[in-house]
């Protein structure tokens, strides 16, 4: 059986650009990251 996981980060839109830059760097290292479309997006399944 497949489990669905949702993770939410509560980062205020007024966070400084340095924070958003670091978040983007972390996202890019995550498995199944597909980029911004227009929001952060992951796709795929683990094999």
ZAMARMI-318500 format. One record per residue: residue number from 1; residue in one letter; x, y, z of N, C-alpha, C, O in turn. Coordinates in steps of 0.001 Angstrom, whole numbers. Layout:
<nodes>
@n: NUM&res: A&n.xx: X&n.yy: Y&n.zz: Z&ca.xx: X&ca.yy: Y&ca.zz: Z&c.xx: X&c.yy: Y&c.zz: Z&o.xx: X&o.yy: Y&o.zz: Z
...
</nodes>
This chain:
<nodes>
@n: 1&res: X&n.xx: 841&n.yy: -1173&n.zz: 0&ca.xx: 0&ca.yy: 0&ca.zz: 0&c.xx: 895&c.yy: 1249&c.zz: 0&o.xx: 1881&o.yy: 1316&o.zz: 734
@n: 2&res: X&n.xx: 548&n.yy: 2204&n.zz: -806&ca.xx: 1301&ca.yy: 3445&ca.zz: -915&c.xx: 804&c.yy: 4468&c.zz: 102&o.xx: -399&o.yy: 4644&o.zz: 294
@n: 3&res: X&n.xx: 1743&n.yy: 5126&n.zz: 738&ca.xx: 1383&ca.yy: 6160&ca.zz: 1693&c.xx: 1648&c.yy: 7530&c.zz: 1090&o.xx: 2647&o.yy: 7730&o.zz: 400
@n: 4&res: X&n.xx: 764&n.yy: 8456&n.zz: 1350&ca.xx: 937&ca.yy: 9825&ca.zz: 894&c.xx: 1460&c.yy: 10657&c.zz: 2054&o.xx: 984&o.yy: 10544&o.zz: 3184
@n: 5&res: X&n.xx: 2446&n.yy: 11493&n.zz: 1755&ca.xx: 3016&ca.yy: 12369&ca.zz: 2774&c.xx: 2932&c.yy: 13805&c.zz: 2292&o.xx: 3330&o.yy: 14111&o.zz: 1168
@n: 6&res: X&n.xx: 2427&n.yy: 14666&n.zz: 3116&ca.xx: 2401&ca.yy: 16092&ca.zz: 2841&c.xx: 3284&c.yy: 16795&c.zz: 3859&o.xx: 3204&o.yy: 16534&o.zz: 5060
@n: 7&res: X&n.xx: 4124&n.yy: 17687&n.zz: 3360&ca.xx: 4977&ca.yy: 18471&ca.zz: 4232&c.xx: 4740&c.yy: 19934&c.zz: 3889&o.xx: 4775&o.yy: 20325&o.zz: 2722
@n: 8&res: X&n.xx: 4504&n.yy: 20718&n.zz: 4895&ca.xx: 4252&ca.yy: 22143&ca.zz: 4687&c.xx: 5265&c.yy: 22960&c.zz: 5481&o.xx: 5538&o.yy: 22683&o.zz: 6649
@n: 9&res: X&n.xx: 5804&n.yy: 23959&n.zz: 4826&ca.xx: 6704&ca.yy: 24900&ca.zz: 5491&c.xx: 5954&c.yy: 26218&c.zz: 5630&o.xx: 5442&o.yy: 26753&o.zz: 4647
@n: 10&res: X&n.xx: 5892&n.yy: 26721&n.zz: 6807&ca.xx: 5220&ca.yy: 27999&ca.zz: 7040&c.xx: 6255&c.yy: 29118&c.zz: 7040&o.xx: 6763&o.yy: 29531&o.zz: 8082
@n: 11&res: X&n.xx: 6546&n.yy: 29586&n.zz: 5843&ca.xx: 7521&ca.yy: 30660&ca.zz: 5680&c.xx: 6768&c.yy: 31875&c.zz: 5161&o.xx: 6118&o.yy: 31820&o.zz: 4117
@n: 12&res: X&n.xx: 6860&n.yy: 32941&n.zz: 5883&ca.xx: 6109&ca.yy: 34142&ca.zz: 5520&c.xx: 6633&c.yy: 34715&c.zz: 4207&o.xx: 7839&o.yy: 34722&o.zz: 3961
@n: 13&res: X&n.xx: 5726&n.yy: 35191&n.zz: 3374&ca.xx: 6094&ca.yy: 35732&ca.zz: 2064&c.xx: 7051&c.yy: 36915&c.zz: 2161&o.xx: 7722&o.yy: 37251&o.zz: 1185
@n: 14&res: X&n.xx: 7118&n.yy: 37543&n.zz: 3318&ca.xx: 8008&ca.yy: 38692&ca.zz: 3477&c.xx: 9417&c.yy: 38288&c.zz: 3931&o.xx: 10242&o.yy: 39148&o.zz: 4239
@n: 15&res: X&n.xx: 9686&n.yy: 36987&n.zz: 3970&ca.xx: 11028&ca.yy: 36541&ca.zz: 4361&c.xx: 12052&c.yy: 37155&c.zz: 3399&o.xx: 11750&o.yy: 37353&o.zz: 2222
@n: 16&res: X&n.xx: 13245&n.yy: 37454&n.zz: 3885&ca.xx: 14254&ca.yy: 38079&ca.zz: 3028&c.xx: 14688&c.yy: 37149&c.zz: 1887&o.xx: 14556&o.yy: 35928&o.zz: 1976
@n: 17&res: X&n.xx: 15199&n.yy: 37746&n.zz: 837&ca.xx: 15645&ca.yy: 36985&ca.zz: -339&c.xx: 16673&c.yy: 35919&c.zz: 16&o.xx: 16711&o.yy: 34864&o.zz: -618
@n: 18&res: X&n.xx: 17508&n.yy: 36179&n.zz: 1021&ca.xx: 18517&ca.yy: 35187&ca.zz: 1419&c.xx: 17850&c.yy: 33889&c.zz: 1878&o.xx: 18350&o.yy: 32798&o.zz: 1601
@n: 19&res: X&n.xx: 16728&n.yy: 34010&n.zz: 2576&ca.xx: 15998&ca.yy: 32829&ca.zz: 3052&c.xx: 15435&c.yy: 32069&c.zz: 1860&o.xx: 15573&o.yy: 30847&o.zz: 1793
@n: 20&res: X&n.xx: 14809&n.yy: 32759&n.zz: 925&ca.xx: 14232&ca.yy: 32097&ca.zz: -250&c.xx: 15307&c.yy: 31445&c.zz: -1100&o.xx: 15079&o.yy: 30385&o.zz: -1683
@n: 21&res: X&n.xx: 16456&n.yy: 32056&n.zz: -1177&ca.xx: 17565&ca.yy: 31484&ca.zz: -1933&c.xx: 18027&c.yy: 30171&c.zz: -1307&o.xx: 18270&o.yy: 29193&o.zz: -2014
@n: 22&res: X&n.xx: 18146&n.yy: 30150&n.zz: 20&ca.xx: 18557&ca.yy: 28922&ca.zz: 716&c.xx: 17507&c.yy: 27823&c.zz: 550&o.xx: 17854&o.yy: 26655&o.zz: 376
@n: 23&res: X&n.xx: 16244&n.yy: 28188&n.zz: 603&ca.xx: 15172&ca.yy: 27211&ca.zz: 420&c.xx: 15259&c.yy: 26601&c.zz: -974&o.xx: 15143&o.yy: 25386&o.zz: -1128
@n: 24&res: X&n.xx: 15458&n.yy: 27426&n.zz: -1973&ca.xx: 15586&ca.yy: 26926&ca.zz: -3349&c.xx: 16761&c.yy: 25968&c.zz: -3484&o.xx: 16655&o.yy: 24952&o.zz: -4172
@n: 25&res: X&n.xx: 17878&n.yy: 26280&n.zz: -2837&ca.xx: 19044&ca.yy: 25396&ca.zz: -2881&c.xx: 18716&c.yy: 24032&c.zz: -2283&o.xx: 19118&o.yy: 23003&o.zz: -2826
@n: 26&res: X&n.xx: 17995&n.yy: 24019&n.zz: -1180&ca.xx: 17613&ca.yy: 22754&ca.zz: -541&c.xx: 16649&c.yy: 21982&c.zz: -1447&o.xx: 16821&o.yy: 20780&o.zz: -1650
@n: 27&res: X&n.xx: 15642&n.yy: 22661&n.zz: -1988&ca.xx: 14680&ca.yy: 22000&ca.zz: -2878&c.xx: 15388&c.yy: 21288&c.zz: -4026&o.xx: 15043&o.yy: 20156&o.zz: -4367
@n: 28&res: X&n.xx: 16372&n.yy: 21947&n.zz: -4619&ca.xx: 17060&ca.yy: 21392&ca.zz: -5782&c.xx: 17798&c.yy: 20102&c.zz: -5463&o.xx: 18108&o.yy: 19337&o.zz: -6377
@n: 29&res: X&n.xx: 18089&n.yy: 19837&n.zz: -4195&ca.xx: 18787&ca.yy: 18610&ca.zz: -3817&c.xx: 17813&c.yy: 17473&c.zz: -3485&o.xx: 18239&o.yy: 16338&o.zz: -3268
@n: 30&res: X&n.xx: 16515&n.yy: 17772&n.zz: -3445&ca.xx: 15532&ca.yy: 16781&ca.zz: -3011&c.xx: 15114&c.yy: 15858&c.zz: -4152&o.xx: 14979&o.yy: 16272&o.zz: -5303
@n: 31&res: X&n.xx: 14916&n.yy: 14594&n.zz: -3790&ca.xx: 14493&ca.yy: 13576&ca.zz: -4736&c.xx: 13171&c.yy: 13963&c.zz: -5392&o.xx: 12237&o.yy: 14396&o.zz: -4718
@n: 32&res: X&n.xx: 13101&n.yy: 13804&n.zz: -6699&ca.xx: 11893&ca.yy: 14051&ca.zz: -7505&c.xx: 11541&c.yy: 15521&c.zz: -7674&o.xx: 10447&o.yy: 15843&o.zz: -8138
@n: 33&res: X&n.xx: 12449&n.yy: 16418&n.zz: -7304&ca.xx: 12212&ca.yy: 17849&ca.zz: -7514&c.xx: 12138&c.yy: 18111&c.zz: -9007&o.xx: 13022&o.yy: 17693&o.zz: -9754
@n: 34&res: X&n.xx: 11089&n.yy: 18799&n.zz: -9452&ca.xx: 10927&ca.yy: 19088&ca.zz: -10882&c.xx: 10956&c.yy: 20581&c.zz: -11176&o.xx: 10778&o.yy: 20985&o.zz: -12326
@n: 35&res: X&n.xx: 11171&n.yy: 21387&n.zz: -10182&ca.xx: 11277&ca.yy: 22824&ca.zz: -10397&c.xx: 10035&c.yy: 23576&c.zz: -9961&o.xx: 9177&o.yy: 23051&o.zz: -9251
@n: 36&res: X&n.xx: 9966&n.yy: 24797&n.zz: -10399&ca.xx: 8821&ca.yy: 25653&ca.zz: -10085&c.xx: 7877&c.yy: 25638&c.zz: -11267&o.xx: 8289&o.yy: 25870&o.zz: -12403
@n: 37&res: X&n.xx: 6597&n.yy: 25363&n.zz: -10996&ca.xx: 5645&ca.yy: 25178&ca.zz: -12093&c.xx: 4257&c.yy: 25664&c.zz: -11712&o.xx: 3379&o.yy: 24802&o.zz: -11707
@n: 38&res: X&n.xx: 3934&n.yy: 26856&n.zz: -11406&ca.xx: 4803&ca.yy: 27959&ca.zz: -11000&c.xx: 5215&c.yy: 27851&c.zz: -9540&o.xx: 6059&o.yy: 28623&o.zz: -9085
@n: 39&res: X&n.xx: 4641&n.yy: 26912&n.zz: -8795&ca.xx: 5005&ca.yy: 26717&ca.zz: -7390&c.xx: 5982&c.yy: 25551&c.zz: -7275&o.xx: 6192&o.yy: 24820&o.zz: -8243
@n: 40&res: X&n.xx: 6565&n.yy: 25377&n.zz: -6128&ca.xx: 7465&ca.yy: 24253&ca.zz: -5878&c.xx: 6759&c.yy: 22954&c.zz: -6224&o.xx: 5597&o.yy: 22760&o.zz: -5866
@n: 41&res: X&n.xx: 7466&n.yy: 22054&n.zz: -6927&ca.xx: 6781&ca.yy: 20844&ca.zz: -7383&c.xx: 7724&c.yy: 19639&c.zz: -7380&o.xx: 8881&o.yy: 19727&o.zz: -7792
@n: 42&res: X&n.xx: 7196&n.yy: 18521&n.zz: -6905&ca.xx: 7877&ca.yy: 17238&ca.zz: -6940&c.xx: 6993&c.yy: 16265&c.zz: -7675&o.xx: 5767&o.yy: 16361&o.zz: -7610
@n: 43&res: X&n.xx: 7606&n.yy: 15320&n.zz: -8380&ca.xx: 6818&ca.yy: 14347&ca.zz: -9130&c.xx: 7579&c.yy: 13035&c.zz: -9179&o.xx: 8810&o.yy: 13024&o.zz: -9198
@n: 44&res: X&n.xx: 6855&n.yy: 11946&n.zz: -9199&ca.xx: 7491&ca.yy: 10644&ca.zz: -9325&c.xx: 7192&c.yy: 9740&c.zz: -8161&o.xx: 6469&o.yy: 10101&o.zz: -7232
@n: 45&res: X&n.xx: 7762&n.yy: 8559&n.zz: -8230&ca.xx: 7595&ca.yy: 7633&ca.zz: -7127&c.xx: 8905&c.yy: 6892&c.zz: -6927&o.xx: 9680&o.yy: 6705&o.zz: -7865
@n: 46&res: X&n.xx: 9135&n.yy: 6482&n.zz: -5720&ca.xx: 10341&ca.yy: 5780&ca.zz: -5376&c.xx: 10294&c.yy: 4381&c.zz: -5939&o.xx: 9253&o.yy: 3726&o.zz: -5897
@n: 47&res: X&n.xx: 11419&n.yy: 3914&n.zz: -6469&ca.xx: 11483&ca.yy: 2550&ca.zz: -7006&c.xx: 12373&c.yy: 1688&c.zz: -6158&o.xx: 12551&o.yy: 506&o.zz: -6452
</nodes>
